[in-house]
Amino acid sequence: MTLKKYRYINLLLIICSLVFIVYGIYRKEINTVFNKAVNICLECIGIG
């Protein structure tokens, strides 16, 4: 693939990521994601 195709693929992935982030914020899932992240971190460290 050429360099231009890689740039278009990267741009498409960034746009898709932003769309999913905005969709998650719209559905008010911020607290759910944050709680899961905290639980995973605490389990890895071994505090929880």
Secondary structure per residue as TSV (DSSP state, phi and psi in degrees):
chain	resnum	aa	ss	phi	psi
A	1	M	-	360.0	152.1
A	2	T	-	-85.4	168.6
A	3	L	H	-63.8	-33.9
A	4	K	H	-65.8	-37.9
A	5	K	H	-65.5	-39.7
A	6	Y	H	-62.6	-38.7
A	7	R	H	-65.4	-41.0
A	8	Y	H	-66.7	-38.9
A	9	I	H	-65.0	-43.7
A	10	N	H	-62.3	-43.0
A	11	L	H	-63.7	-41.7
A	12	L	H	-62.3	-42.5
A	13	L	H	-65.7	-38.3
A	14	I	H	-65.5	-43.3
A	15	I	H	-64.2	-43.1
A	16	C	H	-61.5	-42.0
A	17	S	H	-61.3	-44.9
A	18	L	H	-65.1	-38.2
A	19	V	H	-62.1	-44.5
A	20	F	H	-68.2	-35.3
A	21	I	H	-64.5	-46.4
A	22	V	H	-64.0	-38.9
A	23	Y	H	-63.8	-40.6
A	24	G	H	-65.2	-38.6
A	25	I	H	-66.5	-40.5
A	26	Y	H	-61.8	-36.7
A	27	R	T	-83.7	1.6
A	28	K	T	60.5	47.7
A	29	E	-	-102.2	16.1
A	30	I	H	-63.6	-44.7
A	31	N	H	-65.0	-38.0
A	32	T	H	-63.1	-47.1
A	33	V	H	-64.9	-41.3
A	34	F	H	-64.1	-43.8
A	35	N	H	-62.6	-41.6
A	36	K	H	-64.5	-39.4
A	37	A	H	-64.7	-41.6
A	38	V	H	-64.4	-43.8
A	39	N	H	-63.4	-41.1
A	40	I	H	-64.6	-42.7
A	41	C	H	-64.4	-42.5
A	42	L	H	-67.6	-34.4
A	43	E	H	-69.3	-38.6
A	44	C	H	-67.7	-39.9
A	45	I	H	-72.5	-31.1
A	46	G	T	97.4	11.0
A	47	I	-	-77.5	-41.5
A	48	G	-	-82.3	360.0
